[in-house]
Amino acid sequence: MSIRIKLLLSYTGMLVVSLLIIVMTAALFTIASTGDVHSLRDFYKVHYQLNPLSEQEESIFLELKYLAKHDPDELQNKDLLLEYDFKLKTEKAGLFVRRVNDPVFESRTFNQPELKEALPPYDLNNYQIRNTFNIKERFYGYAKFDFKYSDGAKGSVFVIKEHSPFAELTRRLLPIFSLILIGVLVVANVLLYRWITRSVIKPLNKLRDSAERIQEGDLQFEINLQSKDEIGELNKAFETMRQRLQESVNLRLQYEENRKELISNISHDLRTPITNIKGFIEGIRDGVANTPEKMDMYVDIIYNSTIGMDKLVDELFLYSKLDLNQVPFAFEAVDIIAFLEDCIEEMRYNNENKGVSFHLDDHNFERIEVVADLDKTDCQAKCDTWSMKDS
């Protein structure tokens, strides 16, 4: 599973959990504001209309409604109305019955002088039997039914329950706040996902493309990602690796060029003794060396040329072994001043008869230690690499 999919699933899961938390918070908020767990399912209806009554209150209201339809005069029986009002008091509600414009029964639960004026007018069609109203800072919900008494007088029965104004505020604002919060969560998750994708996935894709270019042998580019986080450190390490690889390739090419040049030089150097040997052998065959002295001279020249060729072949073999890292070295600490003095003594002894002398400039050298393999040193062969002058 790619990082992009993992991030998408993680942010989706976080969004779902956040939405569930919002729903649970809204439910608890509603229960706390209404004080009734059962009213939660009736708290919101179509267009967020408030159902003012609980299940028990609704049951009492339906009984009163049945009386209003079938025996409306019973709604003037004070004892019966007191009995229903007592049941409603246990649910923190009250009963109000009116005839024309005069109250027949008013529950003591309300103790609200302005209640009569706040009630809605008659609507014998009963288009809206549930609603809310305010009296100053107090908030009420009701269920009503308008009917006619047996003598034709208009009557109304109300089951009224006082609610906290906070419940009405919650009813109106909670859906708006919930939608805003959900929108903010969705937008925040989208932006966060986009930011993480741009800051993580995009650099990783660039690193992948760079790795593919390196795999194809292309090192002539630069990884330049300005970032100060872990991705930036990874980019820096990757760029360092690319530079080292490029240096290694350049060094290998330089080694290859030097090796080719070395082989070319040795091949050229081999051509000279071979030509000498060929020429002197032809002289012997043609009878040029017609005296013992000339024959000895020709043989000596051929012999020396052969020795020179042998040294060149040995050097070529040595360079091949060095190129394959097959030459064992035994390095040790050596005083280079003492070593040079020994080499000069050796070369002075070997070149006395040639009129050549060697000496080391005396600059009061102290002991200078170097790491070298003495078995691989040849003073006579390396004499041209040091500073020397004729006596």
ABEGO torsion letter per residue (X at the ends): XBAAAAAAAAAAAAAAAAAAAAAAAAAAAAAAAAGBAAAAAAABBBGGBBBABBAAAAAAAAAAAAAAAABAAAAABAAAAAAAAAAAAAAGBBBBBBBEABBABBBAAAGBAAAAAABBBBBAAGABABBBBBBEABBBBBBBBBBBBAAGBBBBBBBBBBBBAAAAAAAAAAAAAAAAAAAAAAAAAAAAAAAAAAAAAAAAAAAAAAAAAAAAGBABBBBBBBBABAAAAAAAAAAAAAAAAAAAAAAAAAAAAAAAAAAAAAAAAAAAAAAAAAAAAAAAAAGABABAAAAAAAAAAAAAAAAAAAAAAAAAAAAAAAAAGABBBBBBBBBAAAAAAAAAAAAAAAAAAAGBBBBBBBAGBBBBBBBBBAAABBAAAAAAABBBBBX
